[in-house]
């Protein structure tokens, strides 16, 4: 059993120690207190301080009154994100009678500096708390993980065969090669005793729901987590059904490794929803492909970050308050799965008059409703 919950708000790093007897409502309250104490931008935004705190905090969505609750979902966000990244997913599940709880991974929702000292074991501990809290409430538990949260979902599922199923959105099964090379170089410089940088990127924090700056430690922890999962999978298998959603053109994680991961799953109720910019046929009939290329809009392909967000999302959707939202109907950009380096190069070429259109990262999923219909059916019909 883990220790009693406490909040450390000193400048080094915050901590929430979790106990399985702790109510989820108290966990939410303590997390919100930590966020309020750690964030420095609460009065420097166009939205209220309370809105920022609630956006970044854990949450619970219970089914409409009168509905019997037998199904529960634990939602686990990704690196640099916060529980808000899975809010649209939770709202769809709630409307279909699923009790949803979203946790806040340590180091997130406060300040990017808090990722300098966090470890993947801290994240595993938070997932375990969320899972145990749901065990007391429902008969069937599904893990829903986005990006790094998907990797954590796989880890937890390998530890507990009682989990009814797993939903993996843009799963960080393996980090894309360029990021992996950067992490390896960082490790090498440390081993050689040379000065090493703490940050992969330092940027202005323009998004109150996601960090823009990236510490090397956070990427290193994700890489270590995926290595641990790889070793565990040599000894264990996932016996429960898995539903995966992947963009083939994802520039953050390796979509090819994610597809290989799925192909090695043996449960016949498992499904892979694959968004792709060009037609592909797979011999595995469990793989469903959907074209992500909308020339008339124009959207070229789906980004890593777009998958869990509905077009109506108040922050990242078509009318959202995020400064860099995708609005392909009027601003004459081409949107897709571009990483920061690609965007800088392509938009420099546009400035020089060498390309016709600017590029932008897609911030929402145009196919969100179809995806959620599939996920709801997966959860309600596989228990």
N, C-alpha and C positions, 0 to 999 in steps of 0.2 A: 504494500500500500504506500502511496505517496504521502508526503508530509502535508500539514495544514496549509491552507492558502494564506499567502502574505504578499504584500506589495512593497517592493523596494523602489523608491523614486529618486535615489541618488544619481549623480551624473554619470556613473560608470555604465550601468545597465539596469533596466528594470527586470523584475522577476515576478512571476505568479506561480507559486508552488501550489499544487492541486491535490485534493483529497477526493476519493470516490464518493464520500458521503456529502460533499459540498453540493448544494442545490445549484442548478444551472442559472437560476435567476441571480443568485449571489455572485456567481462567476462573472456574469454579465456586468453587474454593478461594480465589482472590483476592477474589471478590465477597463470600464469607462473612467473610473477614478485614475487609473494609471495613464490612460491616454490623455486625460485632461491635464495631468501633472507633467507629462513629457513633451507634448507638442508645443512648438513655439509660434505656430502660425494661426492660432485660434482666432485672433483678432485682426489678421492681415488678409482676410479673404472676402470675396463678395457674398459668401454664404455664412450662416451663423456658426458660432463655436459649437453649439449643441448639435447642429447638423453634421459637422465634421466628426465629432465624438461618436455619434450614433452610426455614421457611415463606416467607421473603422472598427467598431466594437463587435463582439460576438452577438448573435441574435437567435431567437427561437420563434418559429412560426407554427402555430397549432392549427389543425384543420378546423373548418367552420363548426360552430357549436352544434352538437347533436350527432355528429358523425363518429362512429366507432373508430378508434385509433389502434390499428394493428401493425401498421408499417411506419418505420422511422428511417430518416436519412441523416447521416452525419456529413456535413459539407466542409471541405478542407480546401482553403484557397492556396494560391501559388506564391512563389518567391516575389518579393517586393509588393505584393498585393495585400488585400484585407478581405474580411468576410463579404463585403459589398460585391465582390466579383462574382459571387454565386447567389446573389439576392434574387435575380430574375428566375433562376432555376428553382430556387426554394419556393417562390410565389406560385409557380406552376404546379409544383408538387403539393403544396398546401391546399390548393384549390381542388386537388384530386384525393384528398383525405390522408396525406402523408405528413407526419410530424417531422419538422425539419429543425435541426440545430446546427449552427455554423460556429466553429471555433476560431480563435485568433492565434496564429502561430507566434511563438516568442520572437521578439525582435521586430515585429511588424506593427503597423498602425500608429507608430509614435514618431520615430526619427530614424533615418538610414544609419546613423551612428550605432544604433542598437543592434545592428546586424554584424558589427565588427567582432563581437565575442560570442555570438550564439552558436550552438552546435545542432546537428541534425538529431541528436539524442533528445534535446529539448523539445523539438517538434514532435518526435515520436511520443514523448510523455504527454504532450497536450492532446494528441490524437487518442491516446489510451483513455485519458480522462473523459473526452467527449463520447467515446464508444461506451464506456462503463455507465455514463449518465443515461444513455439511451436504453441500455439493457434493462433498466428499472421501469421503463415506460411502455415498450412495444414488444411484439412477438417476432417481428422480422426487421432486421437492420440492414440497410444498404449504405455503403460508403460512396460518397460522390466527391471526387478529387479533381482539381484543376491544376495542370502543370506539375509543380512540385507537390501539390496536394494529392495528385494522382499517384505519384511515386510513394508517398506516405500511405495512401490507401492500399496499394499493393503490399507494402510491408506489413500493415496491420492484418490484411486478409491472409497473409502467409502464416501469421501467428495464431489465428482464430478461425477454425473451420465452421463456426456457428453463424458467420456472416452470410446473409442470404444472397448477396450479390454486390457487385462493384461497378460504378460508373466512372470512367476515366476520360476527362476532357483535356485535349492537348497534352497528353501524358508525357512527363519528363522521364521516359524510359532510358534515354541517352541524350546528353546535351549535344548540340550541333558542334561539329569539329572545330571551327575557329575559337569558340568559347573554351572548349576542352584544351586546346593548345595554349591559350592564355593562362589557364589554371596550372597546367604543367610547367610553364615557364616561371610562374610565381613560386611554385614549390621548389624548382631547381635553384632559383636565386637564394631562397632561404637556406637550402642545404649547403650552398657554397659560401654561406656567411656574408653574402652581399646585401646591401640595403634593398629592401623591397617595398613596393607601393602597397598601401592599404586599399586603394580604390581602383577599380577597373574604369569607372566613370564617376566624375563629379559634375553634376548639373544642377541648374536651378530647379527647385521643387515646385513645379507649376500645377501639380495634380494632388489634390487633397485625399485621393483614394488609392494612390500608388506611388511608391518611391521612384524617382528618376535616377538618383545616384545608386551605383552598384558597388558594394565592397567586394574585394576578392574573396574574403572569408565566406560570404554567402554562397558564391558560386562553388567554392571548394567543398562546402558542406553538402550541396546538392550532388556534386560528383561523387563524394564519399557515400552518400545515401544510395545512389544508383549502383555503386559497386557492391555494397552490402546486400542489396536486393538480388543482384546477379548471383552472388554466392549462395544466398538462401534458396534461390530457385533451382540450384543444382541438387538440393536435397529435398525440396518440397514442391508441390504443384498447387495451383489455384483450382480447387474443385468446384467452386461456385461459378455461376454465370457472370460474364463480364460484358459490359457495353462500353465501347470505345468510340470517341469522336476525334478525328484527326484531320488536319489540313495537310495534304500531300506537299504543299509548297512551304510549310512551316519553316521559318528561318531561325527559330530558337532551339527546338528539339529536333532530333532525327526522326522524320516520319517513316523512313525505311526501317529503322530499328523498332519503331512502334508497330509497324505492320508485321514484322517478323515475330515480335512478342505475341501479337494476337494469333498468328498462324500456329503457334505452339500451344495455344489454349485448346483443350479438348471438349469442353462442355458444348453441346449442340445448341444450347439456347444463347450462347454468346453471339454478339453482333459487333461489327465495326462499321460505323458511318464515316465514309472517307470523302472529304471534299477535295475535288481536283479540278484544275483548270483545263485539262484535256481528258478525253475519254480513255478509260482504262477498264480492262476486263480481268477479273481474278477467278481462278478455278475454285476458290473457297466461296461457296454460295452464301456464307454468313456475312460476307463483305458487301455492303451497300454503297454504291458510289453516287455522288450528287455533284453536278457541274457547279463550279464556283466562279465561272467566267461569265460576266454580264456586260458584254461590249456596249450596250446601249446606255448603261448607267453612268460611268463605266467602272466596273469592279473586275480586276484581273484574277485575283485569287484571295483566299481567306488567310488572315494573319493568325499568329499564335494567340494573340490577346483577344481576338474578336469572338471566339467560339461561345463563351457563356453569356454574352450580352444581347438582349433583345433590341430591335430598332427603336423601341419606345423607352429605352433606358434613360432616366433623367440626367445622367452624367455623360455616358459614352454614346448614347443613341443619336438619332438624326436631329433631335432638337435639344441635345444635352448641353450642360454648362461647361464641359471640359474644353479648354481652348483649342485643342487639335482634333475635334470630333470629325468623323467622316460625314460629309454632306455632298455626295457625288452628283446631286441634281442641279447644282448651281455654280460650284466653284471651279469646274473644269480641271479637276485633278483625276489621275488614275490611282485607284486605291487597291491595296493588296498586302501581301505578306513581306513587306520590305523591312529590313533591319535598319538601325540608325546609320550605319556606314553606307549602305546602299542609298538611303534617302539623301544623305549629304552629297554623294557623288552625282546621283541622277538629277537632283535639283540644281546643282552647280552647272550641269550640262544644259539644263533648261534656261538658267540665267544667261548663259553664253549664247543662247539661241540655237543650240544644237539638238534639242528635243522640243516637241510641240507642247507637251503637257508636263506639269509638275507631278510629283508622286506623293502619296500619303499612305500611312499605315491604316488599314481598315480597323475601326474601333468597335464594330458590332457585327452580329451574325444575321444577314438577311434571311436566312433559312431557320431562324430560331424556333418558330412555331412547329415546323415539321420535326426538328430535332427533339423538342420537348414532348411531342406526341409519342414519338418512338420511345423515349426514356420512361415516360409514364406507363406505357404499355409493358415495357420491360420489367419495371418494378412491381406492378400490380398483378402480372400474370406469371411471374417466376417464383413466387413464394411457395 
